[in-house]
Amino acid sequence: MVSAFDSTTPIHFGTQRGIHRRPKSPKDSIKAFKPSFSLAVFQISQGAIHHSFEGVTSTLPYDFIVAGGGTAGSVVANRLTENPNFRVLVLEAGPSNEGALDIEAPGLSLNPWNSSFDWNYTTIPQVGLNGRTLPYTRGHVLGGSSSINAMAYTRGSSDDYNRWAAVTGDEGWSWNQMLPFILKNERFTSPADGHSTSGQFDPGFHNFTGINSVSLPGFATPLDGAYLQTSQDLNDEFPFELDINDGNPLGIGWMQSTIGNGTRSSAATSYLGPRFIDRPNLDVVLNTRISRVLESTNGSRMNLGTVEFISGSDQTLRSITAQKEVILSLGSVGTPHILLNSGIGDEHQLTKIGIKSVLHLPDVGKNLSDHIYMPLVWPANLKVMPENTTAELAQWLHNHTGPFSNGLVNLVAWNRVPTTSSIFKYLADPAAGPHSPHFEFLLNGTPRVLTIEEPIVYLDMGIVTVASRGSISLRSSDPFNIPLIDPAYLTTEIDILIMKEAILSAKRFFSGPAWTDIILDLHPRGTSSPVTEDDETIEQFIRSNAGPGLHAVGTAAMSPKGARYGVVEPNLLLKGAEGLRIIDASIIPFIPSGHTQAPTYAIAERGAELIRKAWV
């Protein structure tokens, strides 16, 4: 058996990564462990962070107003304020991330979901998921979703970026030209346990001096060895991939996560961290909700350089104008929501709900694309040992090591449906190219436990190349009403067929020799019985159990310069106007075949550079 970290790790099926260990059935939601104590969120302004606009004392004008202090907005604010001549204001709807244990400890990464750090959105009923309405987590805190996500750092494939370049006509979005911005973000660091990482990644594809910490897993888990052994036993279908972020992620490789020194590294702790937050040309205002962007001047070309907002407990609408640009960085839900409320979108749809059209851009809020995931469960022959969550959490609080220093998984597998599959004889392959996976296996190292007598092996399976397209739209003309979120999951034939192929691939994975004494039944469990190869059974299982990937993109997508479709130009300026640029995942025209955090950081790095070049 292949060892995990060149060390012997006892099998301990505790509350690894903050997941409750005994759900009643695989269909039950997995509840996050809630510690009996937590660190209070600091309420005192530190440096340039203000808890409402009342705290801003400067009367000097701002060159740039960044709407949203999330993953992308924090990058933009940091990079622009490197120039001491640029004054930047960041407006963030959420509270501070400081001192929140559930955010800081990687093993508690799911705890902020459905909390005050989450917008607590839900989707509309999903036709492709048997009419189910699903939670749609988005970060409502400084750092945005980078403060509450599962911290996966996966760049996607080189094909993904090259497709962006092709569809926009801008080679600046290609893999080779984006790689410097990808690396600019990254500060690759040692894992929490300090083990040797030789053979677990390729240093040639990483930067060790950037801003945002990235590391390999810092705590070995019981099944790591079996996963690695499978990459040898079933090498043709599941080869070992030295580095999942080299542009060709196909195979089984070690997960990389935004964790440094055993602690979450978010956009808030890195780009707006102690090294930068005291810059005199930067103000960050929390608890501030933006309602609209407004026209600033009556020149020959529309200038959308004014932001309307409310802040703190004061519900009075205010407005402030940027001297140069407003940057919307509110994410794939928030950005189109603000645009539509501002009268920027499909004129006919806006008129129906009583909003005056300011700029007719029909594609605002359209083209929403998201990955879709589904849990798979196998009964297993494993000895279950008692957990000691209190001791493990105490260990993390003491020195940031142990189970709570880890993200959700240690290893990940990416794979494709074979090009010879009958699927592609009548349906087009939605992948960006041959290096882009169709599906992902998140290889959970610690088995979940249905009951103390029935241990299981648990797999999160995701479709990462999707054809279904959804939308963000408005419920009403009230700018503070939550939007309608429709990811339109599994509404194309190709998506459901790829999901079926992924299930069959997972069954082949666990049929390998490494699992002979572990897996008791090669058929994954459904709600009450094993899932067989019967086509109708598999499809109903999928539609009843699949759920959001929470990786939405595309709702303010790029298109070629001057094109009459799309929302932004390749330089990320809003089409048909001046003074407004969009920098976040909403501009991505096709979803990457990996988790979206790393691409969003890279987009923000390039977007900030585009702004600097435009104004220097």
CORRA-V612962 format. One record per helix or strand of 3 or more residues. SS is the DSSP state (alpha for helix, beta for strand). FROM is the first residue (numbers start at 1). LEN is the number of residues. If there is no record, write none. Layout:
# CORRA-V612962
SS FROM LEN
SS FROM LEN
This chain:
# CORRA-V612962
alpha 16 3
alpha 53 3
beta 64 4
alpha 71 10
beta 88 4
alpha 101 4
alpha 106 3
beta 121 3
alpha 127 3
alpha 144 4
alpha 158 11
alpha 171 3
alpha 175 11
beta 186 3
alpha 203 3
beta 212 5
alpha 224 10
beta 251 4
alpha 267 4
beta 282 4
beta 288 7
beta 306 6
beta 314 8
beta 325 4
alpha 331 11
alpha 347 6
beta 372 9
alpha 389 11
alpha 403 3
beta 411 5
alpha 422 4
beta 439 5
beta 449 3
beta 454 10
beta 470 4
beta 484 3
alpha 493 17
alpha 513 3
alpha 535 11
beta 580 3
alpha 585 3
alpha 596 20
